[in-house]
Amino acid sequence: MAADLLIAACLDLTGDAPIDEPTVDRMVASLGLGTAGPVRFGKVDGGFLAARRELMSPSDTRGPPRPALFEPTPGDDGGYTLFAGRLEDRAQLCAALGVNPSMDDAALYGLAHARFDDDCDSRINGDYAAVRWFPDRRTVWLSRSATSMHPLHIWRAGRRLVVSSIPRALFAAGMRAEVDSQTMSDALLLNFQDGTSSWYCDASRVACGTWQRHDRNGVKCVTHWSPASVPEVRLARDQDYVDAVDDLFAKATRNAMDGITKPAIALSGGLDSQAVAAYLCDHLGDGEVVTSYTAVPQSGWVSPDKPYSFGDESDHVRALAAMYPQIEPRFASGESRIFGADLDAMHMLGSWPMRNESNMHWIHEMYSRAAKAGSGAILFGAAGNSGFSYDGMTGYGEWLRKGRWGLLARELSMADDPRPFWRKAVSLAVMPNLPAALRKTIDQFRGKFASAFETWCPMRHEFANRNGAFDRAKAAGFDRDFYTAYSARDWRAAVLADTLSQGAEIDLAMQLHHGIPSRDPTLYRPLLELCIGIGDDQYLRNGTDRWLARRLLNGRIPENVRTERRFGRQSPDWAMRFQRDRTMLQAELQSIQADPTLSRVFDTERLSQNLADWSGEEDSAGDNKLKINAAIGRAVSTARFIRYVQGRNAAG
C-alpha cells in the first residue's frame, strides 16, 4: 500500500482569511523537488491540503508526474486527514475498529482519531505524522507518533496555520527564511533535547510523542508518550526477558517489511544491525535475498593502535553472511566523495542542516547504491543501543542508590576493568551520583577534563554564553560534557531525543535525494517500551555488558560478533579524508572568518590554527579527531547551511 512521504496544509482558523491561489501554487510546487512519487492537492472549506507519495518503484528514474487535483473526503466526524508515514500492527487495529484492512492509512488514522479522540496516538503504533482539519469548528489536530521519523513544521501567522513535512513549504506560504540563533547555538552545543524548536525564527515543530490542537484562541499541546512514562517490567525468570524481546523483535521486523520487496540493510559489525539482519532473514521467502551495505575504510588506511575499538568491520559482516546465505554483502568506502559533496542538495530538499557531515560519505553511498539496485527500502538498527542492546552501565550507580550492596560488589569485582576495586567503585558507582559540576571540578583538578570549546565545539564560548545556550542547556538538564547519566531512563531519553529531534528531517531529505525509504525495526514502540522497562540487572550481569542482547543473539549471529567487547568506529579513515580536503576546508574557514555574521558565531581563529598545526594523521590518544573532524566538520557544514538560508553560496 503506497504511503505518503510529504504532507502540507494551509488553513484559515477564523473563517475570514481565505487562502489565495498563488499561495496554493507555490506550496504545491515546493513539495515537488527531489525523487518521490506524485503530488496531489485539493481545496477544502477553509484551506487546502496536499500530499506526495513515496516513490512506488525505486528503479524508476523518471521525474514525478505533474501535480494532480483531487477532492479530499471528510470522515464521519467531519474531519479531513493528512497522514505521512505508515501505521504498524494494522490487522490488530482494523479488528479493533471493525473495518476492512484494505483501508488506507490516512482513512484508518482518521477513523481511529474519531473513535479514540485525544487517546488516539496512545492506542496505535507506527511511524507517522498526522494532520486533521475540522472546518466546522475551525480546529486543527497535529500529531506525531512516539518514535516518528516524519517531521511536522508549523508557521502560525495571525489567522492562518501553515503546516508541512518540510520548512520549504512554509517559505512558499510567506514565512521569512531566517535562522534562529538560539536553535543554532543549541545545536552547535549538541543540545537537541527540545523537539519543538526550529532552525527558523517564526516556525516551530511538533515533537515526537505529542499532539497539538489549534484553534482561533491558541494551541493546546499534550505529550502522549515519553520514556519516563513507560512502566517497569518484572518477569519471573531471566529467560522470560529474552523470550519477550525475541517475540517483539520478530513482530517489529514483520512490520518493517510490510509492503517491501527486495530489501537492503545497512550492516555493521555491531550487535544492532546484525540483529536486524538475522531477524530479517527469518522473514525472507524462498529464493529471496537481502543486499547488505557496509562502510569500510578506503584503500591505504592503516589502523591506529586502539585496543578498545576497531575500524574495519568487514570481517564481522562476512562472518554473518556465512551464516545466512540470503545476505549478499557489499562494501562501500565512498572514497570518491569529498567533504560536503551532497550538502547543497540536502539543504535544498530538507531545508535543514546536517548534524554530522563527516560521516555522510558512506551513508550517501549506501543509499545511492541501494536505490540504483532497485531495493524497496534500506533497513537500519539505529535505536538498538537505546533498547535491546543497552549496555547496563548505569546499573552501578543505581544499585548504590538503592542499597543493593551485594549485587553492586559482585558486579564491580567482575567488571572488565583492570583498576583496583576501590577505583572501580568510585568511578562506576559513586561518581555518577555526583552533580555534573562537581565531577567536572574533580576532573579539572586531576587534569582529566577537556573543554568542549577547546575540542569538539566550533562555537565561540562568548557567543554561546551571550546567546543563552548554557542557560537553556541547564534548564533542559543537558550536560554538554556528557558525563554518565543518572539513570538508564535519563540516558535513553537523551539519546532518543537526540536521534528523533534532528534525525527525522535528515532522513526525509535522504529519501528525497536518493528515492528510497528507510525503516528501523528497533524503533518499534512496543519493543522499545519493553526494553526501557527492563531493569539494568538484565543488561549488565557477571561483568558482561549488553547481557540481554548477547543472550538474545546466541546462535543468531557469529560468536565472535556476539562476544565482541570492542566498539566499531565510524569513518575510521577520517584523517585521510580531511588531509585530502585540507586546502578546501582551510579556505572555507577563512571565508567564515571574513563573514561579519558567521565570524561572531564560529571560533575560526582556533579552528584554522588547529587545522594548520595538524600533522594530517590520527593520533591514538589525543584530541585530533575532536578538534579536526568534529569541530571543523560541523563549522563548515553549519556555515554552509546558514549561507543557503541567506541565499548565498558556500564561498560567501
N, C-alpha and C positions, 0 to 999 in steps of 0.2 A: 504494500500500500504506500503510495507516494506521500512524502511528508513535506511540509513547508519549512524552508530554511530561513526565510526572512518574512517579517510582518511589519506593517506600518499603518497608522491611522491618524487622521486629523479631525478633531471632534469639537463641536460647539456646546459648551456647558450651560449656556444661558438661553439659547433659542434666538438670540439676536446678533450672532456673529457668524454668518454663513461662510462656507468655505468656497473660495473663488477657483475658477478653472485653472488659472496659471499655477496656483499652489498645488493642485492635484497633479498637473502635468509634470511639474518639477519633482515632486516626491516620487511619482511613479518612475520617472527616468533615473532617479537616484538609486533605485533598487536593482537596476538592470546591469550594473557593472560586474565584471568577473564571470566565472564559469559556474552556471547553475541552470535551473530549469526556467520555464516561462513565468513572467509576471502577469498577474491578473488583478483587476481593481474594479470596485463598484461603489456607487453612491448609495448612501442610506440617509434616513432622516437625521439631520444634524451633522453630517460629515461624510467622510469616505473611508473605505477600508482597502488595503492592498496586501498582497502576499506573493511570495516567489517560491517555487518548488525547489527541492533538492534536484540535482541532476539525475535523471532517470537512468541514463546509460553513461557510465564514466568514460567509455571509449569513444563516445560521440564528441568530436571536436568542433562541430558546427556551432555557430552562435545561437543564442536562445531566440525563440520566436518573438515577434513584436508583442508589446503588452496587449492584453485582451480584456475587454469589458466582461464583467459577469454581474449577476444580480444576487447579492447576498440574501440569505434566507434567515429570518429570526427563528429562535427556538420557541417552544411553547410558553416560556416565561417572558417573551418579547425581547430577549437579548440576542444581539449578533456576536459571533465568536470568531476571533483570530487565534490561531494556535501554531506556534513554531516548535518543532521537535517531535517527540513521539511519546506515547503512553506505553507503559510496561504492564505486564500481567493483564492484558486486555480481556482474555477469556473470563478471568475471575471478575473483572469489573463489569463486563457485559452481563454476566449471570446475575450479579448483584442488582443491576439496573433493569434486568429483564428485557434486553434489547438484542438485536442481531449483531453478531461480531463483525459483520461486513461494514458497519457504520464507521465513517472516517473519524480520525482523532479529534478534529475540531468539533464535530457534532456530538461526539461522545463526551468530550470535556464539558460542552455546554449543558448537556443533559445531567452530568454529574454535579455541576455547579447549581443547576436548578433544583436538584434533589437534596444536596447536602449543604448548600449555601456557604457560610463562612468556613465550614469544616471540610470543604471540598478537597483541598490540597493535602490535608492530613490523611485522607482516605484512599488516595490514589498514588501510584508510583509512576515515575517517568522522568525524562529529561526534556523539559519543556519551558516555554514562556507563553502566557495566555493573556488575551485582551477580550473583555466583554463590554459591549456598549448597549445601554438601555435608554433609547431616545425618549420614551415616555417619562422617565424620571430624570433624564439628563445626568446619568450616573455612569462612571467608567470603573470597571473592575480590572486590575492588573495583578498578575501573579507569576511567580517562578517556583519551580519545584525545588526540593531540598538541595539537590546537587545538580542544578541546571547548568548546562553549557550553552544556553541560549539567552543572550542578554536582552534587556529591555531598557531603552533610554527614553527619558521624559523631558519635554520642554512645556512648561505651563506658562502661557503668555496671556494674561488677562482672562478673557472669557473662553480661550481656546486651550485644548490639551492636545499636544502632538506626542506620539509615542512610536518608537521604531526599534527594530533589532540593531540598527546601525545609526550612529550620530549623523551620518551624511544626509539622511532623510530629514533630520531636524534643521540642518542648514537650508535644505531645499524649501522648507516651510517658512524660513525667515529668521531663524536663530543666528546670532552672530557667532563666528568661529573665533573664539579667544581662549587660550589655555588658562586654566585656573591654577594660579601659582601655588595655592595650598595643596591641591592634589598632587601637583608636580613635585613639590618638596617632600611630601609624604612618600611618594613612590621612590624618589631617589634615596630615601632613608629605608626603603623596603617595608614600609608600613602600609599594608594592603588590607587592614582589618575592616575598614569602612566600605562595605559593598554598595552603598548608596551614592558615594561621591563620584563625580565625573571629572574628566580631564578638561571639561568646558565650563566656562563661568556660569552660564544660565541653565545648565542641564543637571539632571540627577539620574539615578538608576534605581531599578527595583532589585533589591538584594535577593540572593538565593534564600529559599525557605521563608519568604514573606509575601504578603499580599497588600494591595493598596486599593482604597475605594475613593475615587474623586467625584466631587460634585461642585456646584457653584459656590458652596460655602467653605470648601477646603478639601483636605485629604485626611483619611484615617489609614494608618499603617500598623500591621499586625505581623508578628513573627509566628509562623505556624510550625517551624522546625528549627532546632539547633542541637549541637552535640550535648549541650548541658541538659536538655530535656529528655534524653534517651534513658530509659530505666536500666538499672543494674540487671545483669544476667547471672543467675546462680543455678548451676546444674549439678546433678548428683555425682558424676564421675568425670575424670579428665577426658576420657574418650568421647563423652557426650558433647563436649565443646567442638571437638574435631568433626564429629558427625554432623552437627548443626551447621557449621561453616561449610562443610562439603556439600550439603544439600542446597544451601542458598547460593553457593558459588556456581553450581550446575545450573540453577534457575537463572542466575544473573547472565550466564553465558547464553542460554537459550533466548533470553530477552534481547541480548545484544545482537544475536544472529537473525532476529526476526526480519524477514524480507530481504536478507543479504545473500547474494551468491558470490562466489569467488572471493572470499575474504582474504585480507592481508593482515599482518601483525608487525608492530614494531617490537623487536625481540632483542633482549639484552642477556647478560649472564646472571642477572639477579633473580630473586625469588618471584617478584611480582609478575613480570611479563612471561616468565617461564610457566607460572601457574595458569595464566590466561591461555597460553598456547596449549598446555596439556588438557585443560577443560574444553577448549575449542575443538581439539582433535576428537574428543569423545562425541561431539555433535556433528561431525562431518559424515556425510553419506559415503557409500561405497564408491571408490574412484575419485572422491573429492580431495583436493589438496588446498593447503594454505601456504602462500608465499610469505616468508618472513624477511624483514629488512633489519639489518644490524649495523650500527655505526662502528666503524673501525678507524684507527689512525692511518694517516697517509703513509705512503712508502717512504722509507728513510727514517721513520720515527724510532727512537731508541728509548725504552722505558727507563725513567729515573728510579733511583733506589727508594721505593716507598713500600715497605713491607706490609702495611695495613691496607693497601689498595692495589688495584690492577687496572690497566688502561685498555688492553686488547681483550675483548670479551668473546672473540670468535670461537675459541676452543670450547667454551661453555655452551655456545649455541650449537656447534656441530655435535656435541655430545647429546643434546636434546633431540636434534634431528635424527640421530642414530636410533633413538628410542621410538620416534614417531616418523615412519616413512611418509606420512601425509605432509610433513613440513618440507618445503623447498626453500632452503636458506639462500639469501642474497646478502651481500655485504657492501656497504656504502661508506666511502670516505668523504665524499663531497669536496675533494681537494681542489677542484677547479673553481669553486665558489669563493670569491673574495668576500671580505667582511662587508656586510650590508648589501649584498648583491640583490636581494629581493625586498629591501626596506621600502623603496618608493611604492612598489606595488602593494605591499601590505598596508602602508599608511593610507593609500587611496581606497583600498577595498574595505578596510575595517575602521577607518577614521580613528585609529587607536595606536598608541606606541607599543613597541616591543619591549619586553622586560628583560630578556637575556639573549641579545642578538649573537653573542659569542657561541651559542650552541645551535643556532638556526641552520647552519650549512647542512648538517646531516639530517635534520628534520625535514627541510625542504626537499632534500634528495630522496628521502623515503616517500614522501607524498607524491613527488613527481613521478617516480618510477612505478609506484603502485597504481597511480591514475593511468599512466601510459599502458600498463599491463591489463587494464580493464577491470581492476578489482572493485567490488561493490562497496567496500568500506575498509578502513585501516583501524585495527584494534590496539588499544593501549592498556596498561595496568598502572596508571599514574597515581591512583589513590590507595595502592596496596599498603604503603607504609602507615597510612592513617587508619587502616583497617586490619586485615587478617595478618599482615606481616609486621605489625608493630613490634619494636624491639623490647619493650617492657622495662627500659632503663629508669623510668620514673618510679619503679617499684621500691627501690632502696629508700628514697625519701618518704614515700607514703608509708612504708612499713615502720619507719622510725616514728612518724607522727602518730600512728595508730597503736604503737606499743607492741608490735608483733616481733619481739626481740629474737625469738628462736629462728623464725624464718629469715629475718634480716642477717643474723650471724651466719647462718648456713650459706645464704647466697653470697655474702661478702667473702666467705672463706673459699667458695668455689668459683668466684668470678675470674674470667680470663684477663687477669690484671696482675703484673709482676710486683706491684708495690706491697709493702707490709700491710698487715690487716688494718692497723690504725689509720694509715694513709688512705686506704680504700674507704674506710668508714667515714672519715672526714670529707673526702672528695665526693663520694657517691651518695651518701645519706644525709650528712649534716649540711653541706654547702647548698644543696637545692632548696633547703628550708630557710635559708637566709635571704633577706631582701637583696635584690639585684645590685643596688647601690653599694651595700656593704661588701658583697662579693667582688665587685669591681675595685673597691678600695683595697681589699686584700690582695687581689691580683696585681694591682699597681705597685703595692709595696713589695711583692715578690718579683716584680719585673716581668710578669706574665701577661700583661694587658697591652693590646694594640688597638688604638683608637680607630673607629670607622673612618674618621676624617684624615687618617694617615695611610689607610689601606684601601678598602673596597668602595667607599662612598666618594663620588666625584664632586659632590656639592661643597660649597664653601660653608664652613661652620657658622659664620656670622649670618649668612643668608638663611640657613635653617633655623637659627635662633630667632632672628628678626621676623621670619615668616610664621612662627608659632609651631613649627614641626615638632619640637621637643615637647611642648605642652600637649599637643594632640596625641603624641605617642604615649605620654604618661596617662592621659585620660582614657585611652583605649587599652591600657595595660600591655602596651607593646614595648619590648626591650630591644633596642637597636643593637645591643651587644650579644644578643641571642644566648643568654645563659639558660641552663636547663630549666624546662618548665616545671611549675609547682606540682602538676599532676598530669596524668595521661590525657585527661579530657581537655585541659588547658592546651597541651601540646597539639592534640588533634584539631581542636577548634582553630588554633592559629594557622596550622598548615592547610586545613581545608579553606579557611578564609583567604589565605594567600593564593591558593590554586584557583578558586572559583571567582574571586574578585576581579582578577585580571585575565585569567586564562580563557574565559568564555569569548571575549572579543577577539583574542588572538586566534583561537580555534575557528571561529567563524570566518575570519579573514583567510586562514589557511584553506578552508573549504572552498571559498570563492576563488582563491588564487589557483588551486590545483584541480578543483572539480571533483573531489572525493570526500565523503563524510568520514568522521571518526566516531568510534564508540568505545566505551570503557566499562567493562563489567564490574570493576572494583568500585564504581560509583553507584551501583545499585543500592537504593536506600535500605531495604531490609537487611542486606548483607552488611552494610556499613554500620547500621544500628546494632546488630548482633555483636559485631566486633568491638564497638565502642563500649557496650555494656559489660563486656567480659573484663574481669579484674587482671591486674598486672601479673599475678602469680601464674596465669596461663600463658603469658608471653615471655616470662623470664623464670627459668627453673633449672636448678643444679648447675648454674653458671652458663647456661645456654640461652642466648638471646633469640628472639623470634621463634620461641619454642612452639607456639601454636602453628605457625606456617611450616616449620620443619617437620612436624608430625603430620600435618595435612598432606604434605607433598612427598611423604615417604613412599617410594615406588612409582611416583608420578613423574619425577624429574631425575636427572642423573645424580648419583650420590655425591659426587664432588661438587655439584652446584648446591645441593640441599644442605650440605655441611660447610659450605664456604663461609668463612668469617671475615674475609676482606670485603671491601666495598668497591664497586666499579666506578671509575672516574669518567665523567662525560668530557668529551673533547680533550682527550689526553695530549693531543698534538697541538694544543693551542699556541704554544710558543713558536712552533714552525709557521703557523698561520699569521700570527701577529708580526713575526720577523719579516715575512714576505710582504705584508701590507703596511709595514712600518712607516714608509715615506708618506703614504696616503693618510694614515692616522695622524701623523705629526702635522700634516698640512691642515687637517680638519680641526685639530686642537688650536692651531694658530688662527684659523678662521673664527672659531668660537671666541678666542681671546680678543679679536678685533671687533667683535659684535658688542655694542654697548649694553644690550639687554642680556644676552647669554653670559657675558663675562661676569655679571653680578651674581649669577647662579653657580657657575662651574669654576672650580679652583684650577684654572688652566695652567697657572704657573707651576703648581705642584705636579699636575698630570704630565705636562710637557717635560719637566725635569726628570720625572721618573722614567719616561719613555727614552729620553736622551741617555740616561745613566744605565739603562737596562742592557745586560750583556747579550740579550737575544736568546737566552736559554732559560729553562725552567729549573729553578733551584729546588732541591728536595725538602729543605726545611724552612726557607724564607718566605717572604710575602709577595714574590713576583706575580703569582697568579692573581692575587687580590689587587695589587697596585696596577697591573697592566691589563690583564684580561677583564677583570670585573669593573674596575673604576673607569678605565679609558673606554672600554667597550660600551658601558652604559652611558657615559658622557656623550660619545659620538652619536649613538643611536637616538638618544633622547633629544639632543640638539637638532638632529635631522627632522624629528617629528615636529618639534616646535616650529621650525622653518617651514615645514609642509603646511601646518595650520596657518601660518602667517602668509602663505603664498609665495615663499621664496625657495630656491633650490638649495641643495646641500652645501654649495660653495658660498652661499650668502649673497 
